[in-house]
Amino acid sequence: MTSMTFVSISILLSIVLSLISFNHIYCIDLSINSLSSTISSFGLTDSLLSNAVLTKETLEKDTYDYIIVGGGTAGCVLANRLTADKNKKVLVLEAGSSDYNNKYIKIPAGILKVFKDPKFDWDYESAVEENNRAMYLCRGRVLGGSSCTNVLLYNRGDRNDYVKWYKETGSKEWSPDNLVEYFKKSEHYYKDSKFHGSKGEYYVTKVPYQNELSKTFLNACVSLGIKENDDFNDWSKSQVGSGKFDVSQKNGARCSAASQFLSPVIHRRNLKVVTSALVSSLDIQNKEVVGVKYTINDKPYYAKVSSKGEVLLTSGS
């Protein structure tokens, strides 16, 4: 190893130590993503630095206003929104890794490498059907959850689904007219419209590439009398039809909940993110949740919630 290499390692470790001294330890493996290429060149890993910082004392000394169980799609959005209040301390516990910027996740075609890989996927199966066959169910095992392991299609569902929720709850909060504003707030669409927002964090666009087989299929649909639909998220019309879906991409790369909602706010002092944290149970006393029990590498840990705080379960299905 050359002297220049030793100097570079020294500089890198100095940066890490400076982060520690200023208590920027909320999730060190996330905050050094910009240095990933340098780290890889020296054979170091994010987890090596993370394990050196996230001690049991560090993790258990604080009491949190919000403990988010699950750093998937919903968990990342909640972490972003709740930490906007600087007076609220938020802890995110994610069972998977922080590797949401992995090349196989960022490159859309890399999805085939993600499927069934235990680093990214829980590899669930459905209940066995009558023909003795179980269906593979990909579920994200990484910060960003299944937004890192899906096929990037951006679809909100049918307006009537939200009408049903509104009728069942009796609350206007769940009405489609109210919820569409939240979708628009989070969305960064290539144009502004009644059903799309253009100033949010989550990039959504039209499919930048279409192969000949897809074109042939859509032409066949038209020839059979199936009407074209150029926007399946336009609730002013039925979703019935054929067309290209919107996708969650920016410049051809995947946008996940982790890259768009969590990463931009990871520097906030009131946010701590812990990966490889498998929650085992909620600590319930006098019918109230007072804490969360979890393990990291089979070692027990405990997170305390404040007397007026909340534990938010966003650990998927």
DODRENBA-50962 format. One line per field, with one value per residue (C-alpha): x, y, z; residue number from 1; residue in one letter. Coordinates in nm, 4 decimals. Example, Ala and Ser with C-alpha at 12.3 -4.5 7.8 and 13.67 -1.06 7.14 Angstrom:
2
X = (1.2300|1.3670)
Y = (-0.4500|-0.1060)
Z = (0.7800|0.7140)
nr = (1|2)
rest = (a|s)
***
This chain:
317
X = (0.0000|0.1424|0.1957|-0.0733|-0.3196|-0.2367|-0.2874|-0.6242|-0.7386|-0.6300|-0.8335|-1.1377|-1.1212|-1.0734|-1.3976|-1.5758|-1.4359|-1.5429|-1.8947|-1.8917|-1.7640|-2.0522|-2.3032|-2.3835|-2.4299|-2.7934|-2.7048|-2.3414|-2.3711|-2.6248|-2.4419|-2.1257|-2.2953|-2.1185|-1.7889|-1.8880|-1.6498|-1.3577|-1.4521|-1.4821|-1.1377|-0.9851|-1.1851|-1.3797|-1.7565|-2.0350|-2.1207|-1.7628|-1.7833|-2.1432|-2.0718|-1.7883|-2.0231|-2.3665|-2.2933|-2.5607|-2.5165|-2.5558|-2.8749|-3.0462|-2.9652|-3.2396|-3.6158|-3.8068|-4.1248|-4.1779|-4.0405|-4.1007|-4.0907|-3.9940|-3.7891|-3.9816|-4.1871|-4.4205|-4.1444|-3.9204|-4.2008|-4.2925|-3.9291|-3.9109|-4.2341|-4.2085|-3.8499|-3.9540|-4.0444|-3.7016|-3.8428|-3.9425|-3.6935|-3.7526|-3.6039|-3.6382|-3.5778|-3.5188|-3.4548|-3.2734|-2.9601|-2.8928|-2.7874|-3.0647|-2.8076|-2.6829|-2.6333|-2.8821|-3.1468|-3.0684|-3.0504|-3.4040|-3.2825|-3.0951|-3.4237|-3.3582|-3.0513|-3.2563|-3.5296|-3.4747|-3.1433|-3.1529|-2.9599|-3.2596|-3.5607|-3.7530|-3.8440|-4.1953|-4.4417|-4.8183|-5.0214|-5.0130|-5.2952|-5.5125|-5.2663|-4.9958|-4.8232|-4.7119|-4.6542|-4.3300|-4.3833|-4.0939|-4.0783|-3.7993|-3.5435|-3.3599|-3.4182|-3.6897|-3.8591|-4.0376|-3.9888|-3.6363|-3.7508|-4.0637|-4.0768|-4.1027|-4.4665|-4.6308|-5.0011|-5.2262|-5.5136|-5.8666|-6.0551|-6.3383|-6.1040|-6.0687|-6.4415|-6.4930|-6.2494|-6.4299|-6.7662|-6.6319|-6.4589|-6.6989|-6.3941|-6.3271|-5.9551|-5.9800|-6.1773|-6.0100|-6.0376|-5.8405|-5.5839|-5.4969|-5.3454|-5.1007|-5.0048|-4.9436|-4.7406|-4.4973|-4.4826|-4.2279|-4.4029|-4.2688|-4.5674|-4.8221|-5.1877|-5.5074|-5.3907|-5.0132|-4.7694|-4.4352|-4.2593|-4.2451|-3.9590|-4.0679|-3.9796|-4.2392|-4.2166|-4.3278|-4.1398|-3.8293|-3.7910|-4.0383|-3.9412|-4.1038|-4.2978|-4.4690|-4.5582|-4.6999|-4.9063|-5.0585|-5.1354|-5.3104|-5.5215|-5.6360|-5.7197|-5.9392|-6.1327|-5.9666|-5.9460|-5.6153|-5.5344|-5.2447|-5.2597|-5.3774|-5.3472|-5.6014|-5.9037|-6.1362|-6.1752|-6.1870|-5.8634|-5.9917|-5.7814|-5.4348|-5.1277|-4.7897|-4.7634|-4.5809|-4.2572|-4.0629|-3.7371|-3.5041|-3.2725|-3.3294|-3.2398|-3.4809|-3.6272|-3.7025|-3.8567|-3.5116|-3.3340|-3.6069|-3.7515|-3.4961|-3.1551|-3.2170|-3.2997|-3.0569|-2.8464|-3.1233|-3.0098|-3.3485|-3.3389|-3.1692|-3.1875|-3.0784|-3.0465|-3.0218|-3.2627|-3.5152|-3.8050|-3.9166|-4.1972|-4.3620|-4.3257|-4.6847|-4.7551|-5.0994|-5.2360|-4.9801|-4.6703|-4.3676|-4.0904|-3.9761|-3.7571|-3.5314|-3.2114|-2.9024|-2.6950|-2.8924|-2.8002|-3.0997|-3.1687|-3.4434|-3.5870|-3.7923|-4.0852|-4.1778|-4.4922|-4.6797|-4.4974|-4.6104|-4.4867|-4.5737|-4.5875|-4.4883|-4.3261|-4.5103|-4.7425)
Y = (0.0000|0.3390|0.6301|0.8201|0.5416|0.5679|0.9428|0.8976|0.6462|0.8862|1.1663|0.9397|0.8255|1.1850|1.2755|0.9885|1.0839|1.4439|1.3231|1.1237|1.4157|1.6315|1.3537|1.3060|0.9376|0.9038|0.6507|0.6756|0.4205|0.6486|0.9751|0.8411|0.7238|1.0030|0.8441|0.4908|0.4745|0.5817|0.3324|0.0481|0.1229|0.0573|-0.2572|-0.0934|-0.1217|0.0955|-0.1663|-0.1651|0.2044|0.1770|-0.0984|0.1065|0.3961|0.2579|0.1267|-0.0004|0.3091|0.5371|0.3652|0.3427|0.6754|0.8773|0.8846|0.9323|1.1134|0.8762|0.5270|0.4060|0.0274|-0.0422|0.1786|0.0908|0.3181|0.4481|0.4613|0.6791|0.9225|0.9481|1.0050|1.2911|1.4586|1.4095|1.5353|1.8614|1.9553|2.0090|1.9560|1.5944|1.3083|1.0250|0.6755|0.4473|0.0753|-0.1207|-0.4959|-0.4805|-0.3001|0.0550|-0.0588|0.1203|0.2759|-0.0641|-0.0704|-0.3553|-0.1444|0.1824|0.0286|-0.0784|-0.3896|-0.4971|-0.6052|-0.9624|-0.9665|-0.8349|-1.0998|-1.3694|-1.2199|-1.2260|-0.8973|-0.7199|-0.9531|-1.1360|-1.3928|-1.4586|-1.7046|-1.7085|-1.9801|-2.3045|-2.3176|-2.6122|-2.7209|-2.7413|-2.4293|-2.1259|-1.7886|-1.5962|-1.2587|-1.0144|-0.7896|-0.5367|-0.6087|-0.2771|0.0877|0.1990|-0.1405|-0.2650|0.0688|-0.0705|-0.4091|-0.3437|-0.2921|0.0887|0.1253|0.4268|0.3639|0.4982|0.2575|0.3341|0.6358|0.4063|0.2323|0.5586|0.6278|0.2945|0.3909|0.7228|0.5505|0.2890|0.5415|0.8319|1.0594|1.3092|1.2592|0.9322|1.0748|1.0687|1.4459|1.4936|1.2169|1.3220|1.6402|1.4291|1.2345|1.5614|1.7033|1.4104|1.3801|1.5378|1.4846|1.6180|1.8527|2.0005|1.9066|1.8445|1.4955|1.5433|1.7558|1.8783|2.0051|1.6965|1.4630|1.1516|1.1649|1.0197|1.0143|0.8353|0.5190|0.6502|0.3364|0.0968|-0.2221|-0.3415|-0.6200|-0.3670|-0.1476|-0.4465|-0.5494|-0.2021|-0.1795|-0.5145|-0.3835|-0.0900|-0.3182|-0.5226|-0.2126|-0.1632|0.2114|0.3830|0.5298|0.7745|0.8298|0.5619|0.8103|1.0500|0.9961|1.1951|0.8849|0.5073|0.3136|0.0658|0.0729|0.0035|0.2210|0.2834|0.3188|0.6007|0.4930|0.6175|0.7147|1.0102|1.0241|0.6536|0.5472|0.4105|0.6496|0.4796|0.6091|0.5918|0.7900|1.0546|1.0964|0.9648|1.0418|1.4185|1.4567|1.2073|1.4991|1.6203|1.6063|1.4832|1.1728|0.8424|0.5470|0.1997|-0.0819|-0.4594|-0.3953|-0.6768|-0.5768|-0.8599|-0.7002|-0.3876|-0.3126|-0.2538|-0.1329|-0.0281|-0.0630|0.1828|0.1191|0.2537|0.1057|-0.1275|-0.4349|-0.5276|-0.7118|-0.6370|-0.9446|-1.1348|-0.8817|-0.7277|-0.3537|-0.1314|0.1980|0.4200|0.6290|0.9508|0.9709|1.1530|0.9815|0.7229|0.3963|0.3734|0.0266|0.0465|-0.2948|-0.4125|-0.7022)
Z = (0.0000|-0.0976|0.1390|-0.0515|0.0292|0.3988|0.3838|0.2122|0.4746|0.7462|0.5902|0.5581|0.9202|1.0331|0.8598|1.0328|1.3729|1.3212|1.2493|1.5717|1.7772|1.6587|1.7304|1.3597|1.4238|1.3302|1.0651|0.9720|0.6946|0.5208|0.5686|0.4028|0.0837|-0.1038|0.0008|-0.1020|-0.3975|-0.1780|0.0913|-0.1598|-0.3018|0.0406|0.1043|0.3865|0.4184|0.5505|0.8113|0.9450|1.0239|1.1418|1.3919|1.5382|1.6086|1.6941|2.0419|2.2786|2.4961|2.1939|2.0822|2.4204|2.5856|2.4152|2.4563|2.1320|2.0403|1.7499|1.6973|1.3429|1.3153|0.9559|0.7247|0.4105|0.1880|0.4594|0.7212|0.5035|0.4279|0.7970|0.8963|0.6494|0.7546|1.1323|1.1650|0.9992|1.3572|1.5120|1.8602|1.7903|1.8162|1.5703|1.5595|1.2564|1.3060|0.9850|0.9791|0.6456|0.5332|0.4194|0.0727|-0.1177|-0.3520|-0.4661|-0.8435|-0.8865|-0.7134|-0.8931|-1.2432|-1.3462|-1.5314|-1.2174|-1.0586|-1.1726|-0.9462|-0.6535|-0.6627|-0.3982|-0.2863|0.0981|0.1058|-0.0459|-0.0404|0.2341|-0.0334|0.0946|-0.0553|-0.0594|0.1083|-0.0865|-0.3401|-0.4394|-0.7048|-0.4347|-0.5670|-0.3687|-0.5377|-0.4891|-0.3179|-0.3343|-0.0261|0.0238|0.2972|0.2807|0.3647|0.1253|0.1464|-0.1607|-0.3376|-0.3899|-0.5191|-0.7263|-1.1029|-1.0655|-1.1774|-1.0159|-0.9700|-0.6935|-0.7424|-0.8453|-0.7106|-0.6014|-0.3558|-0.1651|-0.1892|-0.0140|0.2629|0.3038|0.3403|0.5828|0.8108|0.7712|0.7678|0.4900|0.5603|0.3645|0.0739|-0.2695|-0.3060|0.0148|-0.0401|-0.3937|-0.2497|-0.0464|-0.3573|-0.5405|-0.2524|-0.2671|-0.6440|-0.8784|-1.2124|-1.5381|-1.5551|-1.3135|-1.3514|-1.1560|-1.0570|-1.0517|-0.8558|-0.9865|-0.6721|-0.4499|-0.3642|-0.5550|-0.9242|-1.1615|-1.5390|-1.8510|-1.9454|-2.1267|-2.3379|-2.4936|-2.6718|-2.9907|-2.8177|-2.5890|-2.8839|-3.0704|-2.7667|-2.7254|-3.0968|-3.0709|-2.7813|-2.9924|-3.2848|-3.0481|-2.9447|-2.6051|-2.5538|-2.4932|-2.1520|-2.1405|-1.7615|-1.5182|-1.2296|-1.3778|-1.1503|-1.3738|-1.5899|-1.5576|-1.5293|-1.7857|-2.1006|-2.2373|-2.2249|-2.0682|-1.6902|-1.5182|-1.3496|-1.0469|-1.2166|-1.2421|-1.5427|-1.5975|-1.2402|-0.9789|-0.7243|-0.3941|-0.0738|0.0855|-0.1854|-0.2174|0.1336|0.3837|0.2370|0.1957|0.5673|0.7226|0.8484|1.0788|1.4409|1.5600|1.3391|1.4081|1.1687|1.2731|1.0204|1.0813|1.3708|1.4019|1.6282|1.8574|2.0600|2.1929|2.5628|2.6778|3.0318|3.1568|2.8041|2.6679|2.4593|2.6453|2.4346|2.1602|2.2001|1.9115|1.8297|1.6222|1.5392|1.8060|2.0766|2.2619|2.2486|2.3834|2.2573|2.4891|2.3731|2.5553|2.7692|2.4933|2.2084|1.9536|1.8067|1.4374|1.2848|0.9178|0.8819|0.5728|0.5223)
nr = (1|2|3|4|5|6|7|8|9|10|11|12|13|14|15|16|17|18|19|20|21|22|23|24|25|26|27|28|29|30|31|32|33|34|35|36|37|38|39|40|41|42|43|44|45|46|47|48|49|50|51|52|53|54|55|56|57|58|59|60|61|62|63|64|65|66|67|68|69|70|71|72|73|74|75|76|77|78|79|80|81|82|83|84|85|86|87|88|89|90|91|92|93|94|95|96|97|98|99|100|101|102|103|104|105|106|107|108|109|110|111|112|113|114|115|116|117|118|119|120|121|122|123|124|125|126|127|128|129|130|131|132|133|134|135|136|137|138|139|140|141|142|143|144|145|146|147|148|149|150|151|152|153|154|155|156|157|158|159|160|161|162|163|164|165|166|167|168|169|170|171|172|173|174|175|176|177|178|179|180|181|182|183|184|185|186|187|188|189|190|191|192|193|194|195|196|197|198|199|200|201|202|203|204|205|206|207|208|209|210|211|212|213|214|215|216|217|218|219|220|221|222|223|224|225|226|227|228|229|230|231|232|233|234|235|236|237|238|239|240|241|242|243|244|245|246|247|248|249|250|251|252|253|254|255|256|257|258|259|260|261|262|263|264|265|266|267|268|269|270|271|272|273|274|275|276|277|278|279|280|281|282|283|284|285|286|287|288|289|290|291|292|293|294|295|296|297|298|299|300|301|302|303|304|305|306|307|308|309|310|311|312|313|314|315|316|317)
rest = (m|t|s|m|t|f|v|s|i|s|i|l|l|s|i|v|l|s|l|i|s|f|n|h|i|y|c|i|d|l|s|i|n|s|l|s|s|t|i|s|s|f|g|l|t|d|s|l|l|s|n|a|v|l|t|k|e|t|l|e|k|d|t|y|d|y|i|i|v|g|g|g|t|a|g|c|v|l|a|n|r|l|t|a|d|k|n|k|k|v|l|v|l|e|a|g|s|s|d|y|n|n|k|y|i|k|i|p|a|g|i|l|k|v|f|k|d|p|k|f|d|w|d|y|e|s|a|v|e|e|n|n|r|a|m|y|l|c|r|g|r|v|l|g|g|s|s|c|t|n|v|l|l|y|n|r|g|d|r|n|d|y|v|k|w|y|k|e|t|g|s|k|e|w|s|p|d|n|l|v|e|y|f|k|k|s|e|h|y|y|k|d|s|k|f|h|g|s|k|g|e|y|y|v|t|k|v|p|y|q|n|e|l|s|k|t|f|l|n|a|c|v|s|l|g|i|k|e|n|d|d|f|n|d|w|s|k|s|q|v|g|s|g|k|f|d|v|s|q|k|n|g|a|r|c|s|a|a|s|q|f|l|s|p|v|i|h|r|r|n|l|k|v|v|t|s|a|l|v|s|s|l|d|i|q|n|k|e|v|v|g|v|k|y|t|i|n|d|k|p|y|y|a|k|v|s|s|k|g|e|v|l|l|t|s|g|s)
***
